[in-house]
Amino acid sequence: MRPIVPRPHWSYSSVSQYQRCTLQYYFERVQKLPRKFTSDAQVLGSALHSALAEYHRKLQAGESAQPHQIRATYLAAWDEQVSRGQVVASGDKSLADSRSLGIALVDVYLTEPPPENILAVEQTMMSPIANSRGEYLERPIMVVVDLITRQGDGGLQVGELKTAGRAYSESEVATSLQPTFYANTLYEMTGEEPAVEYTILVKTRTPKLQRIEAIRTTSDYQRLGDLIQAVELGVEAGVFYPNESPMNCSGCSFLRECRGWTGNRVQDGIARIEAKETVPC
């Protein structure tokens, strides 16, 4: 596969961030302000991905994957991230508690039957995206897929690893945009309709593993294209405003900037739209 050439694109994280809070999107992706802190949940999730990616690569290469090696990879990834900057503990758990919890989650995953027929691990891919009128957008979409396998029935399957404080509901997966990003990309690149399986490592007192399958079709891809087009118009028009809620604000790095927001960007956006409309075709 040819290497990805950096170019303007849309990702699940950028689109979902704009949906969640347009002002946070503006601070991070337009002004490019650095995050002031990282939560222990983010560090745990990233370190866990590093460890399980190592596990999957060993399986793909036909090598032995010993549990102590995968645990060591997790701990090294955790420690490296913590050493880079401020990490904030969430809830009533200490950083040491969260670090240990990751080991338990690794062990839960390793007790499962290992995936077979692995085609790709942590694969970065870019593909075009069309709207419901069949028009391809100027910007493509980019995904980083945790795992791609060939199933026993011959079909492609994308594996998406998640960590969560509780089990997912079927409706959460059914309405998520992330499987649509993955499925559209694989469809554009291979012509096959892949299945997407969520593997959720649940951070309960006794950690457990949950699997939920998501199926996406052409109509889902088209709806995603329409949504991305709408988000793009909002960004171009300078539509950025706070969406205050306990879920959005409790872990946000831009609280001070948010409190200083005056709405001037909206007026700037209106002026740009009006100026654009006066330009002859």
Rosetta silent file (secondary structure, phi, psi, omega in degrees, C-alpha in Angstrom):
SEQUENCE: MRPIVPRPHWSYSSVSQYQRCTLQYYFERVQKLPRKFTSDAQVLGSALHSALAEYHRKLQAGESAQPHQIRATYLAAWDEQVSRGQVVASGDKSLADSRSLGIALVDVYLTEPPPENILAVEQTMMSPIANSRGEYLERPIMVVVDLITRQGDGGLQVGELKTAGRAYSESEVATSLQPTFYANTLYEMTGEEPAVEYTILVKTRTPKLQRIEAIRTTSDYQRLGDLIQAVELGVEAGVFYPNESPMNCSGCSFLRECRGWTGNRVQDGIARIEAKETVPC
SCORE:     score description
SCORE:     0.000 S_00000001
   1 L     0.000  135.380 -179.705    0.000    0.000    0.000 S_00000001
   2 L   -68.993  148.754  179.682    1.351    3.458   -0.913 S_00000001
   3 L   -65.945  151.183  178.387    2.181    5.806    1.983 S_00000001
   4 L   -74.341  128.391  176.546   -0.406    8.413    2.914 S_00000001
   5 L   -92.459  120.318 -178.275    0.480   11.879    1.604 S_00000001
   6 L   -57.872  133.615  176.428   -0.564   14.529    4.165 S_00000001
   7 L  -160.992  161.723  178.154   -3.318   16.796    2.808 S_00000001
   8 L   -55.646  133.116 -176.729   -6.419   18.483    4.232 S_00000001
   9 L  -153.930  171.971  174.064   -8.873   15.783    5.258 S_00000001
  10 E  -113.826  143.892  176.472  -11.685   14.933    7.654 S_00000001
  11 L  -126.650  166.766  175.850  -11.453   12.357   10.418 S_00000001
  12 H   -59.823  -41.580 -176.632  -13.942   10.894   12.833 S_00000001
  13 H   -65.874  -37.117 -179.297  -12.329   12.817   15.691 S_00000001
  14 H   -72.749  -43.191 -179.674  -12.562   16.184   13.901 S_00000001
  15 H   -66.477  -45.125 -178.667  -16.172   15.757   12.753 S_00000001
  16 H   -67.884  -31.828  177.050  -17.363   14.403   16.091 S_00000001
  17 H   -66.543  -40.991  177.518  -15.538   17.189   17.938 S_00000001
  18 H   -63.748  -39.624  176.668  -17.326   19.819   15.845 S_00000001
  19 H   -63.554  -40.030 -175.248  -20.636   18.104   16.589 S_00000001
  20 H   -72.747  -47.989  179.323  -19.851   17.943   20.296 S_00000001
  21 L  -159.067  107.137 -176.795  -18.598   21.521   20.763 S_00000001
  22 H   -64.196  -30.226 -179.213  -17.776   23.811   17.865 S_00000001
  23 H   -72.362  -37.305  174.339  -15.825   26.185   20.109 S_00000001
  24 H   -62.344  -41.325  176.153  -13.538   23.397   21.342 S_00000001
  25 H   -56.216  -45.575 -177.965  -12.979   22.496   17.675 S_00000001
  26 H   -61.918  -47.106 -177.969  -12.030   26.125   16.997 S_00000001
  27 H   -63.072  -42.242 -173.923   -9.524   26.339   19.858 S_00000001
  28 H   -85.012  -38.609 -170.276   -7.819   23.042   19.037 S_00000001
  29 H  -107.049  -18.029  176.269   -8.015   22.784   15.250 S_00000001
  30 H  -102.278  -54.855  176.313   -8.219   26.382   14.014 S_00000001
  31 L   -76.496  -20.053  179.156   -6.242   28.305   16.626 S_00000001
  32 L    58.444   43.965  175.432   -4.189   25.148   17.301 S_00000001
  33 L   -75.331  139.485  179.013   -3.926   25.801   21.025 S_00000001
  34 L   -74.189  147.178  173.673   -2.136   23.003   22.912 S_00000001
  35 L   -70.086  137.976 -175.751   -4.073   20.963   25.436 S_00000001
  36 L   -81.472  -21.741  179.800   -3.055   21.905   28.961 S_00000001
  37 L  -155.182  165.292  176.548   -3.473   18.430   30.389 S_00000001
  38 E  -124.604  138.890  178.969   -4.283   14.839   29.468 S_00000001
  39 E   -80.473  154.623  177.439   -6.657   12.630   31.412 S_00000001
  40 H   -63.716  -28.209  177.592   -5.550    9.286   32.766 S_00000001
  41 H   -64.835  -39.384  177.880   -8.351    7.695   30.714 S_00000001
  42 H   -66.670  -41.694  179.234   -6.771    9.017   27.509 S_00000001
  43 H   -64.263  -43.212  179.528   -3.333    7.775   28.553 S_00000001
  44 H   -61.131  -47.149 -179.122   -4.739    4.356   29.455 S_00000001
  45 H   -61.620  -42.480 -179.832   -6.551    4.042   26.149 S_00000001
  46 H   -66.930  -43.875 -179.918   -3.500    5.070   24.128 S_00000001
  47 H   -65.183  -37.867  178.975   -1.121    2.777   26.039 S_00000001
  48 H   -65.174  -40.870  177.130   -3.557   -0.116   25.713 S_00000001
  49 H   -60.964  -41.822  179.351   -3.772    0.428   21.953 S_00000001
  50 H   -61.105  -44.015 -177.823    0.040    0.341   21.738 S_00000001
  51 H   -66.841  -45.552 -176.644    0.200   -2.932   23.658 S_00000001
  52 H   -73.847  -27.114  173.063   -2.550   -4.704   21.732 S_00000001
  53 H   -64.252  -40.893  176.414   -1.154   -3.464   18.415 S_00000001
  54 H   -61.636  -41.499  177.605    2.119   -5.166   19.364 S_00000001
  55 H   -60.941  -46.896 -178.409    0.171   -8.323   20.192 S_00000001
  56 H   -66.440  -37.383  178.948   -1.652   -8.261   16.845 S_00000001
  57 H   -64.987  -38.278  177.645    1.553   -7.649   14.882 S_00000001
  58 H   -65.126  -41.768  177.191    3.169  -10.681   16.492 S_00000001
  59 H   -62.128  -43.799 -179.489    0.129  -12.795   15.595 S_00000001
  60 H   -61.181  -36.454 -178.602    0.218  -11.491   12.021 S_00000001
  61 L   -84.509   -1.462 -179.316    3.903  -12.393   11.739 S_00000001
  62 L    74.628   21.926 -178.716    3.299  -15.856   13.198 S_00000001
  63 L   -96.149  160.034  175.897    5.439  -15.072   16.256 S_00000001
  64 L   -72.849  134.836  179.655    4.854  -16.066   19.852 S_00000001
  65 L  -118.399   96.168 -178.128    3.141  -13.349   21.888 S_00000001
  66 L   -80.770  137.874 -179.192    3.861  -13.862   25.568 S_00000001
  67 H   -53.267  -39.475 -177.865    1.579  -12.043   28.057 S_00000001
  68 H   -65.395  -29.907  177.961    4.531  -10.545   29.957 S_00000001
  69 H   -69.594  -40.554 -179.125    5.796   -8.944   26.730 S_00000001
  70 H   -69.959  -39.153  175.813    2.429   -7.318   26.020 S_00000001
  71 H   -61.677  -42.289 -179.391    2.150   -6.097   29.628 S_00000001
  72 H   -63.650  -37.767  177.449    5.653   -4.619   29.364 S_00000001
  73 H   -64.147  -42.049  177.494    4.688   -2.804   26.156 S_00000001
  74 H   -60.585  -49.897 -177.341    1.651   -1.329   27.894 S_00000001
  75 H   -62.673  -39.390  178.890    3.664   -0.149   30.913 S_00000001
  76 H   -65.100  -40.576  179.373    6.366    1.399   28.722 S_00000001
  77 H   -66.858  -41.942  177.393    3.750    3.271   26.676 S_00000001
  78 H   -59.819  -52.275 -175.627    1.997    4.495   29.837 S_00000001
  79 H   -63.150  -37.111 -179.669    5.223    5.686   31.474 S_00000001
  80 H   -65.290  -41.689  179.730    6.420    7.402   28.302 S_00000001
  81 H   -68.363  -41.657  179.484    3.202    9.405   27.970 S_00000001
  82 H   -63.307  -35.378 -178.545    3.124   10.396   31.636 S_00000001
  83 H   -69.563  -18.430 -175.861    6.731   11.608   31.401 S_00000001
  84 H   -82.097  -20.991 -176.770    5.824   13.993   28.549 S_00000001
  85 L   179.702 -171.494 -174.646    3.418   16.216   30.462 S_00000001
  86 L   -72.705  125.159  176.190    0.669   16.769   32.981 S_00000001
  87 E  -117.369  128.303 -175.745   -1.731   13.857   33.399 S_00000001
  88 E  -103.874  128.310  176.081   -4.844   14.396   35.507 S_00000001
  89 L   -75.016  138.179 -179.105   -6.430   11.542   37.431 S_00000001
  90 L  -104.343  149.559  178.542  -10.177   11.253   36.928 S_00000001
  91 L    65.305 -145.510 -177.609  -12.727   10.298   39.541 S_00000001
  92 L  -101.259   11.974 -179.657  -11.435    8.830   42.785 S_00000001
  93 L   -93.235  143.580  173.880   -8.683    6.741   41.208 S_00000001
  94 L   -83.619  168.442  176.519   -4.998    7.602   41.464 S_00000001
  95 H   -62.314  -35.397  177.920   -2.662    7.426   38.473 S_00000001
  96 H   -64.444  -37.874  177.209   -1.212    4.248   39.960 S_00000001
  97 H   -62.354  -45.025 -178.641   -4.706    2.741   40.096 S_00000001
  98 H   -65.738  -38.943  178.564   -5.296    3.572   36.429 S_00000001
  99 H   -61.346  -43.231  179.313   -1.913    2.190   35.435 S_00000001
 100 H   -69.052  -35.026  178.864   -2.710   -1.097   37.171 S_00000001
 101 H   -60.825  -36.831  178.377   -6.185   -1.202   35.659 S_00000001
 102 H   -60.703  -37.877  177.046   -4.624   -1.218   32.208 S_00000001
 103 H   -61.818  -42.866  179.178   -2.721   -4.400   33.054 S_00000001
 104 H   -63.388  -37.464  179.105   -5.989   -6.068   34.064 S_00000001
 105 H   -68.901  -39.319  174.853   -7.581   -4.973   30.776 S_00000001
 106 H   -57.935  -45.654 -177.858   -4.647   -6.360   28.788 S_00000001
 107 H   -64.484  -37.797  177.280   -5.060   -9.681   30.577 S_00000001
 108 H   -60.931  -43.886 -179.147   -8.807   -9.775   29.853 S_00000001
 109 H   -66.135  -39.131 -176.437   -8.110   -9.300   26.134 S_00000001
 110 H   -71.070  -17.286  176.785   -5.364  -11.928   26.068 S_00000001
 111 L   -80.392  -12.309  178.533   -7.696  -14.572   27.502 S_00000001
 112 L   -77.481  155.467  173.321   -9.920  -14.232   24.409 S_00000001
 113 L   -57.578  132.642 -176.739   -9.343  -16.393   21.324 S_00000001
 114 L   -68.474  146.177  177.097   -6.737  -14.547   19.239 S_00000001
 115 L   -64.527  148.559 -179.112   -7.867  -12.956   15.969 S_00000001
 116 L  -118.557  165.584  177.776   -6.989  -14.888   12.827 S_00000001
 117 L    51.415   51.163 -178.866   -6.242  -13.985    9.207 S_00000001
 118 E   -75.180  126.618  179.464   -4.938  -10.538   10.168 S_00000001
 119 E   -99.528  -33.196 -177.087   -4.459   -8.293    7.129 S_00000001
 120 E  -156.969  149.720  177.873   -3.459   -5.008    8.780 S_00000001
 121 E  -132.040  130.547  179.976   -2.737   -3.505   12.209 S_00000001
 122 E    48.717   51.867 -175.120   -2.957    0.210   13.037 S_00000001
 123 E   -90.953  123.674  174.462   -3.365    0.943    9.328 S_00000001
 124 E   -87.844  128.635 -178.124   -3.702    4.580    8.217 S_00000001
 125 E  -139.480  149.603  177.964   -5.922    4.921    5.143 S_00000001
 126 E  -128.976  140.036 -179.843   -7.440    7.755    3.163 S_00000001
 127 E  -148.534  158.837  174.207  -10.436    7.558    0.830 S_00000001
 128 L   -72.073  161.350  177.224  -12.902    9.798   -0.988 S_00000001
 129 L  -137.695  133.160 -178.607  -16.364   10.416    0.434 S_00000001
 130 E  -111.145  153.645  175.838  -19.488   11.241   -1.592 S_00000001
 131 L   -89.974 -173.958 -175.855  -22.717   12.921   -0.523 S_00000001
 132 L   -71.912   -9.732  175.704  -26.256   11.699   -1.234 S_00000001
 133 L   -94.968    5.130  179.036  -26.174   13.372   -4.672 S_00000001
 134 L    79.540   12.508 -179.467  -23.196   11.261   -5.683 S_00000001
 135 L   -92.917  124.570  177.647  -20.815   14.235   -5.564 S_00000001
 136 E   -77.181  134.602 -179.516  -17.392   13.514   -4.129 S_00000001
 137 L   -74.062  156.494 -179.051  -16.236   16.091   -1.613 S_00000001
 138 L   -65.550  -40.753  179.799  -12.994   17.953   -2.179 S_00000001
 139 L   -91.410  133.913  175.451  -11.516   16.722    1.090 S_00000001
 140 L   -80.310 -178.855  172.491  -11.149   12.966    1.629 S_00000001
 141 E  -111.949  151.369  179.257  -11.538   11.180    4.946 S_00000001
 142 E  -126.738  139.264  178.281   -8.708    9.563    6.875 S_00000001
 143 E  -133.512  155.132  168.872   -8.906    6.684    9.341 S_00000001
 144 E  -120.990  109.543 -172.283   -6.486    4.696   11.468 S_00000001
 145 E   -93.136  127.590 -179.487   -7.875    1.178   11.733 S_00000001
 146 E   -62.164  -44.419 -172.695   -6.910   -0.906   14.769 S_00000001
 147 E  -155.750  135.709  172.144   -7.340   -4.258   13.034 S_00000001
 148 E  -125.424  126.909 -179.519   -8.455   -5.642    9.668 S_00000001
 149 E  -129.441  159.764  172.962   -9.121   -9.357    9.338 S_00000001
 150 E  -104.042  117.273 -175.740  -10.501  -11.765    6.731 S_00000001
 151 L   -78.658  169.174 -177.921  -13.330  -13.749    8.301 S_00000001
 152 L   -61.237  -28.878  178.643  -14.137  -17.404    7.740 S_00000001
 153 L   -84.356    3.614  178.312  -16.959  -16.494    5.353 S_00000001
 154 L    94.208   -9.833 -176.814  -14.515  -14.486    3.241 S_00000001
 155 L   -81.190  156.282  175.504  -15.740  -11.062    4.357 S_00000001
 156 E   -82.807  145.085  175.030  -13.611   -8.206    5.609 S_00000001
 157 E  -136.666  132.626  173.928  -13.936   -7.105    9.217 S_00000001
 158 E   -95.488  130.378  176.205  -12.646   -3.988   10.902 S_00000001
 159 E  -105.270  124.356  179.739  -11.831   -4.367   14.582 S_00000001
 160 E  -116.292  119.933 -179.466  -12.146   -1.250   16.737 S_00000001
 161 E   -92.900  133.724  179.564  -10.786   -1.370   20.292 S_00000001
 162 E  -132.702  151.169  165.104  -12.389    0.805   22.968 S_00000001
 163 E  -117.135  143.312 -176.849  -12.031    1.348   26.687 S_00000001
 164 E  -154.433  155.215  178.864  -15.056    2.551   28.621 S_00000001
 165 L   -79.229  -10.919  179.684  -16.325    2.926   32.134 S_00000001
 166 L  -150.681  166.084  177.884  -19.477    0.983   31.302 S_00000001
 167 L   -68.142  149.209  176.459  -20.781   -1.401   28.670 S_00000001
 168 L   -80.449  153.390  170.846  -21.973    0.089   25.371 S_00000001
 169 L   -94.524  158.684  177.325  -25.576   -0.135   24.254 S_00000001
 170 H   -59.509  -37.204 -177.369  -26.527   -1.429   20.827 S_00000001
 171 H   -67.911  -33.024  178.036  -27.955    1.989   19.965 S_00000001
 172 H   -61.304  -43.231  179.515  -24.640    3.742   20.741 S_00000001
 173 H   -73.155  -38.283 -178.170  -22.853    1.633   18.161 S_00000001
 174 H   -63.002  -31.353 -176.266  -25.746    1.802   15.687 S_00000001
 175 H  -101.856   -2.294 -177.918  -25.670    5.627   15.663 S_00000001
 176 L   -71.799  142.842  176.850  -21.906    6.162   15.894 S_00000001
 177 L   -78.412  -23.912 -172.547  -20.155    7.783   12.942 S_00000001
 178 H   -59.356  -47.136  176.841  -16.891    5.938   13.532 S_00000001
 179 H   -59.985  -30.439  179.503  -17.941    2.605   11.973 S_00000001
 180 H   -68.646  -40.450  174.714  -19.218    4.554    8.970 S_00000001
 181 H   -57.449  -48.108 -178.534  -15.812    6.192    8.480 S_00000001
 182 H   -63.668  -50.270 -174.451  -14.156    2.767    8.571 S_00000001
 183 H   -64.359  -41.229  178.918  -16.659    0.980    6.360 S_00000001
 184 H   -60.770  -43.300 -178.065  -16.718    3.749    3.734 S_00000001
 185 H   -63.528  -46.374  179.408  -12.922    3.752    3.521 S_00000001
 186 H   -65.241  -37.208  179.542  -12.665   -0.029    3.090 S_00000001
 187 H   -65.188  -44.255  179.847  -15.490    0.001    0.562 S_00000001
 188 H   -64.695  -33.231 -175.816  -13.835    2.728   -1.523 S_00000001
 189 H   -86.610  -28.287 -173.821  -10.486    0.917   -1.424 S_00000001
 190 H  -121.096  -17.668 -174.530  -11.635   -2.674   -1.953 S_00000001
 191 L    79.010    3.261  179.185  -15.196   -2.590   -3.284 S_00000001
 192 L  -102.383  146.739  175.210  -16.239   -4.837   -0.394 S_00000001
 193 L   -89.732  103.554 -177.138  -18.801   -4.001    2.301 S_00000001
 194 L   -84.069  156.885  168.049  -16.932   -4.721    5.542 S_00000001
 195 E   -91.061  153.995  176.559  -18.390   -5.436    8.962 S_00000001
 196 E  -121.527  125.476  178.334  -17.146   -3.420   11.923 S_00000001
 197 E  -114.161  122.280  172.417  -16.779   -5.068   15.321 S_00000001
 198 E   -83.614  128.628  169.859  -16.383   -3.027   18.484 S_00000001
 199 E  -112.979  111.164 -174.365  -14.361   -4.716   21.203 S_00000001
 200 E  -106.542  120.371  173.850  -14.980   -2.766   24.413 S_00000001
 201 E   -92.462  109.476 -170.617  -12.750   -3.306   27.421 S_00000001
 202 E   -91.625  125.104 -173.130  -14.997   -2.230   30.269 S_00000001
 203 L   -87.204   52.434  175.797  -13.253   -0.637   33.260 S_00000001
 204 L   -84.020  175.067 -178.072  -15.530   -2.073   35.946 S_00000001
 205 L   -53.744  -44.699  169.587  -14.298   -3.355   39.313 S_00000001
 206 L  -106.356  102.347 -175.184  -13.848   -6.721   37.629 S_00000001
 207 L   -55.432  144.958  179.125  -12.841   -5.753   34.051 S_00000001
 208 E  -140.689  168.934 -177.963  -14.779   -7.430   31.273 S_00000001
 209 E  -120.185  137.881  179.939  -14.890   -7.540   27.491 S_00000001
 210 E  -128.552  140.495  176.789  -17.881   -6.768   25.271 S_00000001
 211 E  -123.578  133.366  176.966  -18.262   -7.227   21.502 S_00000001
 212 E  -137.266  132.149  179.657  -20.840   -5.471   19.303 S_00000001
 213 E   -96.110  141.634  176.451  -21.006   -5.634   15.502 S_00000001
 214 E  -121.672  131.207  177.731  -21.932   -2.660   13.345 S_00000001
 215 E  -112.271  131.196  177.971  -23.121   -2.981    9.763 S_00000001
 216 L  -125.152  148.934 -179.065  -22.999   -0.003    7.411 S_00000001
 217 L  -129.302 -178.728 -176.367  -24.308    0.348    3.836 S_00000001
 218 H   -56.752  -38.857 -179.674  -24.167    2.836    0.979 S_00000001
 219 H   -63.196  -33.478  176.398  -26.945    4.973    2.438 S_00000001
 220 H   -67.595  -40.237  178.547  -24.886    5.401    5.611 S_00000001
 221 H   -62.635  -42.438 -178.933  -21.875    6.531    3.564 S_00000001
 222 H   -65.388  -40.174  178.106  -23.999    9.081    1.727 S_00000001
 223 H   -64.216  -38.887  176.531  -25.434   10.440    4.956 S_00000001
 224 H   -62.017  -41.730  177.830  -21.900   10.784    6.318 S_00000001
 225 H   -60.330  -42.734  177.359  -20.930   12.722    3.185 S_00000001
 226 H   -62.454  -41.650 -178.865  -23.868   15.097    3.700 S_00000001
 227 H   -65.220  -45.672  179.571  -22.917   15.577    7.344 S_00000001
 228 H   -61.550  -39.634  178.689  -19.267   16.284    6.568 S_00000001
 229 H   -62.148  -39.877  178.249  -20.326   18.777    3.920 S_00000001
 230 H   -66.768  -42.089  177.684  -22.508   20.581    6.478 S_00000001
 231 H   -62.243  -42.113 -179.567  -19.679   20.629    9.035 S_00000001
 232 H   -61.715  -40.709  177.166  -17.313   21.994    6.403 S_00000001
 233 H   -63.193  -41.359  178.588  -19.724   24.823    5.606 S_00000001
 234 H   -62.609  -42.015  179.087  -19.995   25.650    9.301 S_00000001
 235 H   -65.142  -45.630 -179.704  -16.207   25.779    9.693 S_00000001
 236 H   -62.419  -33.170 -179.486  -15.783   27.922    6.585 S_00000001
 237 L   -83.196   -4.024 -179.788  -18.470   30.324    7.845 S_00000001
 238 L    74.492   31.033 -179.773  -16.789   30.648   11.238 S_00000001
 239 L   -86.015   96.396 -179.639  -19.671   29.099   13.168 S_00000001
 240 L  -134.717  121.623 -178.723  -18.049   28.350   16.535 S_00000001
 241 L  -149.621  156.089 -178.151  -19.961   28.530   19.811 S_00000001
 242 L   -74.680  144.588  173.109  -19.849   26.819   23.218 S_00000001
 243 L  -121.518   84.050 -170.582  -21.948   23.754   23.941 S_00000001
 244 L   -79.993  127.292  176.058  -21.814   23.736   27.722 S_00000001
 245 L  -160.825  158.191  177.582  -22.664   20.535   29.535 S_00000001
 246 H   -56.562  -37.965 -178.464  -21.106   18.468   32.336 S_00000001
 247 H   -67.585  -41.806 -177.236  -19.931   15.899   29.793 S_00000001
 248 H   -76.164  -37.448 -167.956  -18.294   18.474   27.493 S_00000001
 249 H   -92.306  -26.108 -172.012  -16.801   20.817   30.059 S_00000001
 250 L   -62.456  -34.740 -178.431  -15.527   18.592   32.875 S_00000001
 251 L  -113.794   20.242 -175.244  -12.457   17.366   30.999 S_00000001
 252 L   -85.283  135.922  179.797  -11.942   20.272   28.578 S_00000001
 253 L   -81.881   -6.451 -171.704   -8.514   21.940   28.398 S_00000001
 254 L  -114.765   32.409 -177.116   -9.938   25.191   27.068 S_00000001
 255 H   -62.253  -42.787 -179.036  -12.217   26.329   29.890 S_00000001
 256 H   -64.721  -44.155  178.642  -10.455   29.671   30.354 S_00000001
 257 H   -63.370  -37.322 -179.972  -10.523   30.432   26.636 S_00000001
 258 H   -63.060  -42.950 -179.285  -14.183   29.422   26.517 S_00000001
 259 H   -66.962  -22.024  177.771  -15.110   31.848   29.309 S_00000001
 260 L   -89.611   -0.505 -178.778  -13.376   34.609   27.345 S_00000001
 261 L   -67.138  137.870 -178.229  -15.340   33.889   24.169 S_00000001
 262 L  -119.261   -7.271 -179.380  -17.405   36.853   22.902 S_00000001
 263 L    90.330    4.987 -177.044  -18.993   35.544   19.723 S_00000001
 264 H   -62.439  -29.293 -178.931  -16.912   37.701   17.414 S_00000001
 265 H   -63.223  -32.013  179.306  -16.107   34.738   15.198 S_00000001
 266 H   -64.591  -44.449  178.806  -19.764   34.439   14.245 S_00000001
 267 H   -64.461  -38.617  175.837  -19.819   38.025   13.002 S_00000001
 268 H   -59.650  -42.068  179.755  -16.567   37.445   11.124 S_00000001
 269 H   -64.219  -41.983  178.174  -18.144   34.419    9.449 S_00000001
 270 H   -61.617  -41.251  179.504  -21.251   36.364    8.421 S_00000001
 271 H   -63.678  -38.813  179.470  -19.045   39.066    6.905 S_00000001
 272 H   -66.935  -40.123  178.701  -17.099   36.478    4.925 S_00000001
 273 H   -63.421  -45.763 -179.762  -20.300   34.895    3.608 S_00000001
 274 H   -62.906  -39.843  178.385  -21.707   38.279    2.579 S_00000001
 275 H   -65.676  -39.222 -179.956  -18.449   39.200    0.856 S_00000001
 276 H   -65.080  -36.959 -178.174  -18.392   35.874   -0.944 S_00000001
 277 H   -69.941  -22.185 -179.619  -21.951   36.349   -2.164 S_00000001
 278 L   -85.780   -8.714  179.649  -21.075   39.706   -3.762 S_00000001
 279 L   -80.237  124.645 -179.376  -18.293   38.194   -5.864 S_00000001
 280 L   -65.886  147.967  179.119  -19.575   37.519   -9.434 S_00000001
 281 L   -70.843    0.000    0.000  -19.370   33.950  -10.692 S_00000001
